[in-house]
Amino acid sequence: MSQSTKVEKVDYYEFLGIQRDCNDQELKTAYRRLAMQYHPDRNPNNPSAEEKFKQASEAYQVLSDPQKRAIYDRYGHAGLNGQGASGFEGFSSADIGDIFGDFFGEMFNMGGSRRGSRAQRGRDVQFDLRMEFEEAVFGKQTEVHIRRAEVCADCHGTGAASGRGPVSCHQCGGRGQVRYQQGFFSIARTCSVCNGSGQVITDPCPMCKGDGRVERQHVVTVNVPAGVEDGTRIRYQGEGDSGRFGGPNGDLYVVLSVAAHEFFERDGNDLHCVVFVSFPQIALGAEIEVATLEGKTMLKIPEGTPTGKEFRIRGKGVPHLNSHGRGDMIVQVVVQTPRKLSKAQRELIHQLGESMQIENSPASRTLMSKMRDLFN
């Protein structure tokens, strides 16, 4: 049975060094940083730099497109199915001027003071869901129970004791930033006391200890589509931890772990299996019953079929993810040599052997090569 070689794709977010909830500006900044670092003109003698430059361009191409990013976030590389990244396409989205245009603006804040927002996005939650082979092929609906942070009912998410609220931060005066003068430049940094919110809680809520959230169990209905693979990641927007101080919720990522099947092996959308047959069946031809994931089906074996021959049963494979149609089932027939024969069977085989004299000479190299291709 042939095995296909799969090339591992890098995780776009991990490669760019950004969080999954990053905004467009953070994505753009990360891409510019890697583009400058690995640009071929700056690394003329480093082939690996050019490959990383292409990977950065591919990642940016997908994540900067809202539709492609949504598919990638929900199903990973398997969900793109060729409609995501098309490889390196140069600086179609960010030219040289764009890369260097606001370089100094990101290093130095030369404008006026900016008060940070107190709202914080909730943390993403991951749940590992184990599935049987058939469930991944045909899809399923199930409920998962997760622990997540939810808005505190006592303080309504403020983090402060009842009747009291946050006060202006004494370190930054409520601006959320502390400014330093270094020669010609004025550099602003996030306040370390209030973390940029401009406010602090002096009397925290006893229930949530000032966090504004408490941990509770939450149930999410997960719909797994037909055709998913092991390692597929499904995103449920807003089902993660609640945001703090009015910030948006994080997301829930359900990561699928698919169990192996006893008989079938998956290769893309095709299923492979081995079926044992007797010598008379392949010598004389036969119609045999073979198992599929949906029951039994009949397979016709022509007369004189060699052992190791593969037959394709159309439409009995894995459904295409987010598309129509299904893969095929590849059945390899192999002669099963009997280990114990009755006296009558031995007589018959002996008579057959007498009537089928074969010269036991070495096989030609061409024939040996064909046999290796057949069984590998």
Beta strands, then each sheet from edge to edge (+ up, - down):
strand 1: 125-131
strand 2: 140-151
strand 3: 167-168
strand 4: 177-182
strand 5: 185-190
strand 6: 199-200
strand 7: 213-224
strand 8: 233-236
strand 9: 252-258
strand 10: 265-267
strand 11: 270-277
strand 12: 286-292
strand 13: 295-301
strand 14: 310-313
strand 15: 329-335
sheet 1: 1+ 9+ 8-
sheet 2: 2+ 7-
sheet 3: 3+ 6-
sheet 4: 4+ 5-
sheet 5: 10+ 11- 15- 14+
sheet 6: 12+ 13-
end
